[in-house]
């Protein structure tokens, strides 16, 4: 199957950012994204890790902002400010 013909390209993130962003429990991997200035926990499925990239197979789409610093302490009821 050609992903371009299906209208789907896999999402790859640079591993430095992804390693910081992905949190793990015994049963799942997850990240925090931001929706309307609120953090939202999103379960992700990772795939290939190669040449400094990590594939996110499920859970995120291109352009979703990730919290990569302080995400270990995030409360979904708090408000966040995006800083570049």
N, C-alpha and C positions, 0 to 999 in steps of 0.2 A: 504494500500500500504506500503510495506516495503522499506524504503529509500535505504537500501543496495542493494536490487535487482534492483533498478532503477539507481544505480550508483551515488546517490546523498545523501549527508549528510548535514543537515542544519548547517550553520555557527553560532556559538555562540561566543560572545566576553565577556570578563569580564566587568561587568557594570562600574567599576571605569574608565577604559580606554574609554569605549563606551560613557558614559555620557560626558566625556570631548571631545570626538571626534565628536559626533552628534550635528549638528547645525539644527535649525528649523526656518522655515518661517511659515506663516499662512497656506500654502498649502502643504509643503513638509518637509521631513527630509533629510539631506545630510551630507556627510563627505568629507574631502579632502584626497585623496591618492596621491602617487607620481609616475609619469611615466617619465622616462628619465630626472630626476632631476627637473621636473616641477610639481607644484601642479595641481591636476585635481579634480574638484568638481564632486561628484558622488551622485546622488539621491539614497537613500536606503529606503527599507521597513522593519520596525522592526516588531517583533512578540512577542514571549513569553519573559517575564522578570521574572526570577525565580532563587533563590539561588545564587545571585551575577552574573548571566549571562544574556545577552541580545541577542536574536536571530535576526540575519540579514537575512531576507527572500529573499531579492533581492538587487542587486547593487554591492556587493562585493564577492570576492572569497577568499578562504583560502590563506593566505600569502600576501595579498595586504597590503602594508605599509599604516598606517594611521598617519596623522598629528594630534597630540593631545595637543600640546602647541603652542600658537600663531596662531592657525588656524582661529581665528576670523578676523585676519588682512591679511590673505593670498591673494595674487593677482596671478591669473593663469598665468600671463606673467612673473612672477619672477622665480628665480632659487632657489631651496632649497637643503640643505645638510642634509642627514639622520644621526642622532646621536642616538646611543643606550644608 
